[in-house]
């Protein structure tokens, strides 16, 4: 599909949905103006929006507690669903979402979502801050799996299983899921068991190819960044998180929490996002 068509479609959907539901902080269509990319006047007229990107084995509901806190403080928030099919295609989709958001953006990524925001924000002037929550921050040429293996400590490989899914050409692709019996300890230790079981039931598989795909952009080299290290992370070793944060020059905090830190400890996650928001005019 032509990229201009896909971005226009995303913009139309977002704006129509916001109008129908009266969602605060999302622009409504202006009579007489074509819907699509927002111009500079649109962006200057709007305040900042926090765009929350989930990672593998999760969905946008993983941000619910953070979203609620930000909304209570009057901030604009958008938490789109990430396809989890491939780094370049996922980043392209999120870039199309960014192109439809009025005003400056604080772009937040969890886990694999960190790799996605690093690529999607490249040459995106509306993105003023990047916030990484227990996330990958790849350099050009690095993959998520490569960064996972940089330091010991991840038990994700033993906790996942591969399932096949059909490809458009008639072949089969491979995607990963965390085993339901291991999900709580692997992904959400410290989260109430009933909540973790619901998360396990609704987890979104990620393709193996997405985790192996090498980054082709590193927006953190030009955009100020913040990083939250999850000290009890069993997906990404905390040592790898600290190393990536230091390499990016990110303002860093550490929380004694699992990989699903936005669920277990939404307050420090929200506080870090608010710190980034305060730097955005």
C-alpha positions as CSV (number, residue, x, y, z in Angstrom):
1,X,0.0,0.0,0.0
2,X,1.2,3.5,-0.8
3,X,2.6,5.2,2.4
4,X,0.6,8.4,1.8
5,X,-2.6,6.4,1.6
6,X,-1.8,4.4,4.8
7,X,-1.0,7.6,6.7
8,X,-4.1,9.3,5.4
9,X,-6.2,6.3,6.5
10,X,-4.7,6.4,10.0
11,X,-5.4,10.1,10.3
12,X,-9.0,9.8,9.2
13,X,-9.6,6.9,11.6
14,X,-8.1,8.7,14.6
15,X,-9.9,12.0,13.9
16,X,-13.2,10.4,13.2
17,X,-13.0,8.3,16.3
18,X,-12.0,11.3,18.4
19,X,-14.9,13.3,17.1
20,X,-17.4,10.5,17.7
21,X,-16.1,9.8,21.2
22,X,-15.2,13.3,22.2
23,X,-11.7,12.2,23.1
24,X,-9.8,15.1,24.6
25,X,-6.5,16.1,23.1
26,X,-7.0,14.6,19.6
27,X,-7.7,17.1,16.8
28,X,-11.1,17.0,15.0
29,X,-11.4,17.6,11.3
30,X,-11.6,21.2,10.1
31,X,-14.2,21.9,7.5
32,X,-12.7,22.6,4.1
33,X,-9.3,21.1,5.0
34,X,-8.1,17.8,3.7
35,X,-7.5,15.2,6.4
36,X,-4.0,13.8,6.4
37,X,-0.6,15.1,7.5
38,X,-0.9,18.0,9.9
39,X,0.7,21.2,8.9
40,X,2.9,23.5,11.1
41,X,0.0,25.6,12.2
42,X,-1.9,22.6,13.5
43,X,1.2,21.5,15.5
44,X,1.9,24.9,17.0
45,X,-1.7,25.3,18.1
46,X,-1.7,22.0,20.1
47,X,0.0,21.1,23.4
48,X,2.2,18.0,23.8
49,X,0.9,14.5,23.5
50,X,2.3,11.4,25.2
51,X,2.3,8.4,22.7
52,X,2.7,5.1,24.5
53,X,4.1,2.1,22.6
54,X,3.8,-1.3,24.1
55,X,6.2,-4.2,23.5
56,X,6.2,-7.9,22.7
57,X,3.8,-10.2,24.7
58,X,1.7,-7.2,25.7
59,X,-0.9,-4.9,24.3
60,X,-2.0,-1.3,24.8
61,X,-3.8,-2.2,28.0
62,X,-0.4,-2.6,29.7
63,X,-0.3,1.2,29.8
64,X,-3.8,1.6,31.4
65,X,-2.6,2.6,34.9
66,X,-0.1,5.1,33.4
67,X,-2.6,6.5,31.0
68,X,-5.1,7.1,33.7
69,X,-2.6,9.0,35.8
70,X,-1.6,11.2,32.8
71,X,-5.2,11.9,31.9
72,X,-6.1,12.9,35.4
73,X,-3.4,15.5,35.2
74,X,-4.8,16.9,31.9
75,X,-2.3,15.5,29.5
76,X,-3.1,14.2,26.0
77,X,-2.4,10.5,25.6
78,X,-2.5,8.0,22.7
79,X,-1.7,4.3,23.1
80,X,-1.9,2.6,19.7
81,X,-1.7,-1.1,19.1
82,X,1.7,-2.3,17.7
83,X,1.5,-5.0,15.0
84,X,4.6,-6.8,16.3
85,X,5.3,-8.2,12.8
86,X,8.7,-6.6,11.9
87,X,10.9,-3.7,13.1
88,X,10.7,-1.6,9.9
89,X,7.0,-2.2,9.3
90,X,6.1,-1.6,13.0
91,X,8.2,1.6,13.0
92,X,6.5,2.7,9.7
93,X,3.1,2.2,11.2
94,X,3.9,4.2,14.4
95,X,5.4,6.9,12.2
96,X,2.0,7.2,10.4
97,X,0.4,7.6,13.8
98,X,2.8,10.3,14.8
99,X,2.1,12.2,11.6
100,X,-1.5,12.5,12.6
101,X,-0.9,13.8,16.1
102,X,-1.1,17.6,16.6
103,X,1.6,19.3,18.5
104,X,4.9,18.0,20.0
105,X,5.2,14.4,21.1
106,X,6.8,12.6,24.0
107,X,7.3,9.1,22.6
108,X,7.4,6.3,25.1
109,X,8.4,2.7,24.4
110,X,8.4,-0.4,26.5
111,X,10.6,-3.4,25.7
112,X,10.7,-4.1,22.0
113,X,8.7,-0.9,21.7
114,X,11.9,0.9,22.5
115,X,13.5,-0.3,19.3
116,X,10.4,0.8,17.4
117,X,10.4,4.4,18.8
118,X,14.1,4.7,18.1
119,X,13.4,4.1,14.4
120,X,10.0,5.7,14.1
121,X,11.2,9.0,15.6
122,X,14.1,9.4,13.2
123,X,13.5,12.7,11.2
124,X,10.2,13.2,13.0
125,X,10.4,16.8,14.1
126,X,7.3,16.6,16.3
127,X,9.0,14.1,18.6
128,X,10.7,16.2,21.3
129,X,11.6,13.5,23.9
130,X,12.0,9.7,24.0
131,X,11.3,7.7,27.1
132,X,12.4,4.1,27.4
133,X,10.7,1.8,29.9
134,X,12.8,-1.4,30.4
135,X,13.3,-1.1,26.7
136,X,15.7,-1.8,23.9
137,X,17.7,1.2,22.6
138,X,19.5,-0.2,19.6
139,X,22.3,1.3,17.6
140,X,22.1,1.1,13.8
141,X,22.8,-2.5,12.9
142,X,21.8,-4.0,16.2
143,X,18.8,-6.2,16.9
144,X,16.7,-6.8,20.0
145,X,17.9,-10.3,20.4
146,X,21.5,-9.2,20.1
147,X,21.1,-6.7,22.9
148,X,19.3,-9.3,25.1
149,X,22.4,-11.5,24.8
150,X,24.9,-8.8,25.5
151,X,24.7,-9.5,29.2
152,X,23.7,-12.7,31.1
153,X,20.5,-12.9,33.0
154,X,17.6,-13.2,30.5
155,X,15.4,-16.3,30.9
156,X,13.1,-15.4,28.1
157,X,14.4,-18.1,25.7
158,X,13.5,-20.9,28.1
159,X,10.1,-19.4,28.8
160,X,8.9,-19.0,25.2
161,X,7.5,-21.3,22.6
162,X,7.3,-20.9,18.9
163,X,4.1,-21.1,17.0
164,X,3.5,-20.9,13.2
165,X,1.3,-18.5,11.4
166,X,0.4,-18.2,7.7
167,X,2.2,-15.8,5.4
168,X,0.6,-14.0,2.4
169,X,2.8,-16.0,0.0
170,X,1.4,-19.3,1.4
171,X,4.4,-20.0,3.6
172,X,4.7,-20.1,7.3
173,X,6.2,-17.6,9.7
174,X,7.4,-18.1,13.3
175,X,6.2,-16.1,16.3
176,X,7.0,-16.3,19.9
177,X,4.7,-16.5,22.9
178,X,5.5,-16.8,26.6
179,X,4.2,-20.1,28.1
180,X,1.1,-19.4,30.1
181,X,2.5,-21.4,33.1
182,X,5.6,-19.3,33.2
183,X,4.2,-15.9,32.2
184,X,3.7,-14.6,35.7
185,X,7.3,-15.2,36.9
186,X,8.9,-14.3,33.5
187,X,7.1,-11.2,32.6
188,X,5.0,-9.9,35.5
189,X,6.6,-11.1,38.8
190,X,5.1,-8.8,41.5
191,X,1.9,-8.1,39.6
192,X,-1.2,-9.6,41.3
193,X,-1.6,-13.2,40.1
194,X,-5.1,-12.6,38.8
195,X,-3.9,-9.6,36.7
196,X,-0.9,-11.5,35.4
197,X,-3.1,-14.4,34.3
198,X,-5.3,-12.0,32.4
199,X,-2.2,-10.5,30.8
200,X,-1.0,-14.0,29.9
201,X,-4.3,-14.9,28.3
202,X,-4.3,-11.7,26.1
203,X,-0.5,-11.6,25.3
204,X,0.3,-10.5,21.7
205,X,2.9,-12.8,20.0
206,X,5.9,-11.2,18.3
207,X,7.5,-12.6,15.2
208,X,11.0,-14.0,15.6
209,X,12.0,-11.9,12.6
210,X,11.0,-8.7,14.4
211,X,13.4,-9.5,17.3
212,X,16.2,-10.4,14.8
213,X,15.7,-7.4,12.5
214,X,18.5,-4.9,12.7
215,X,17.8,-1.2,13.4
216,X,18.3,1.2,10.5
217,X,17.9,4.4,12.6
218,X,18.8,5.6,16.1
219,X,16.7,8.7,17.0
220,X,18.1,8.8,20.5
221,X,21.3,10.2,19.0
222,X,19.5,13.5,18.3
223,X,16.5,13.5,20.7
224,X,16.8,13.9,24.5
225,X,16.0,10.6,26.2
226,X,15.0,9.2,29.6
227,X,15.3,5.6,30.8
228,X,13.7,3.5,33.5
229,X,15.7,0.4,34.4
230,X,13.6,-2.5,35.8
231,X,15.9,-4.1,38.4
232,X,14.1,-7.4,38.5
233,X,13.7,-7.8,34.7
234,X,13.9,-11.3,33.5
235,X,13.3,-10.5,29.8
236,X,16.1,-7.9,29.3
237,X,19.0,-8.2,31.7
238,X,19.1,-5.0,34.0
239,X,22.8,-4.8,33.2
240,X,21.9,-4.5,29.5
241,X,19.3,-1.8,30.3
242,X,21.8,0.3,32.3
243,X,24.4,-0.1,29.5
244,X,21.9,1.0,26.8
245,X,20.7,4.0,28.9
246,X,24.3,5.1,29.5
247,X,25.2,4.8,25.8
248,X,22.2,6.9,24.9
249,X,23.0,9.5,27.5
250,X,19.6,9.1,29.0
251,X,18.5,10.5,32.3
252,X,18.0,7.2,34.2
253,X,16.1,5.9,37.2
254,X,16.0,2.4,38.5
255,X,12.9,0.7,40.0
256,X,13.0,-2.7,41.8
257,X,10.3,-4.1,39.5
258,X,9.7,-6.8,36.8
259,X,9.6,-6.3,33.1
260,X,6.0,-5.3,33.2
261,X,6.9,-2.3,35.3
262,X,4.1,-0.1,33.9
263,X,1.6,-2.5,35.4
264,X,3.4,-3.3,38.7
265,X,4.7,0.2,39.4
266,X,2.9,2.8,37.3
267,X,3.7,5.7,39.5
268,X,7.5,5.9,38.8
269,X,6.8,5.2,35.2
270,X,4.4,8.1,35.1
271,X,6.8,10.3,37.1
272,X,9.6,9.7,34.5
273,X,7.2,10.6,31.6
274,X,6.2,13.8,33.5
275,X,9.9,14.7,33.8
276,X,10.2,14.4,30.1
277,X,7.0,16.4,29.5
278,X,8.3,19.3,31.6
279,X,11.1,19.8,29.0
280,X,8.7,20.1,26.1
281,X,7.2,23.5,25.3
